Amino acid sequence: MTDQVKDTALSILRDYGFVTLLAIALLYVGRQDIILPMVEAHREFLRDVADTQKEISTAITEQTRLLYALQPRTGERVYTSSVVIPEDKPKN
């Protein structure tokens, strides 16, 4: 493997120059030391955000259930869109 890398590096140096070989080396080091750890940190952040959103959703569902349980029974129809429509009353 080492001989293959050496031959490839010399081929790039001969065909494209030292600057191109240096740029490839810098990009590889940047990928290993900067980009991959940053991507992993972002994945962890997104997992934390997803967990938080699930907790918020569970809490809102529980609160909604409790509000419906505490709602007075006055003969009104209540819809989930927060619109209260009174029952039809007979006209005199």
N, C-alpha and C positions, 0 to 999 in steps of 0.2 A: 504494500500500500504506500509506503514512504517513497519508494522509487517512482511510482506512478504519479504521486503528487509533485515530486521534484521535476519529473519530465514535463508535466503539464505546466508548472510554473515557469520553467525555462522556455517552453513553447510560447506561452503568452508574452513573456519578456521579449523574446526574439521577434514575434509577429506584431505586437501592439505597443510595446514599450514599458518602461518602468512605472509610469504614472498609472497606467491601466492596472498593472499588477498590484500597485499600492492601493488603488481604489477598491479593488476586489477584496484585498485583505482587510481594509477598514470596514467595508460593508459586512463582511463575515463577522468581525469582532463586534461591530455595532448590533448585529442581529443577535449574537449570543449574549452580550452583556446588557443591552438596553431594550431591544424590541421584545424578545421572548419574556423577560421578567415583567415588562409593562403589560403585555397581553394577559399574562397569568393573573396579575393584580386586578386588571379590569374584569376578568372572568369572575374572580372572587367578589368584587364589588357588585357585579350584576346578580350573583347568587344571593348576596345579602339583601339587595333591593327586592328581589323576588320573594324572599322569605318575609321581609317586612310587609310587602303588599299582601301576602297571604294572611298574615296576622291582622292587618287592618281590615281585610275583607271579612275575616271571622268575627272580629269585634263589631263591625257594622251589622252583620247578620244577627248577632246576639242582641245588640241594642234594638234593632228593629223588632225582633221577636218580643223583647221585653216591653217595648212601647205598645205593641198590639195587645199584649196581655194586660197592660195597665189602662187601656183605653176604656172609657165608660160606655156602657151599652145603653144608648138612648134612642135606639130605633133609627139611627142614621146609617146609611150605607157609606162606607169609607173605601175609597179606591187607593191603590198603591201610588197613584200619581199625586197624592196629597189633595185631591179634590173631594169635598164632602157634598154629597147630594142627598137631600132629605127624602124620606119615604113619601110616596104619593099619598096625599090626604084627600079624603072625599070633600067635594065642594058643597057648601050649604045652599 
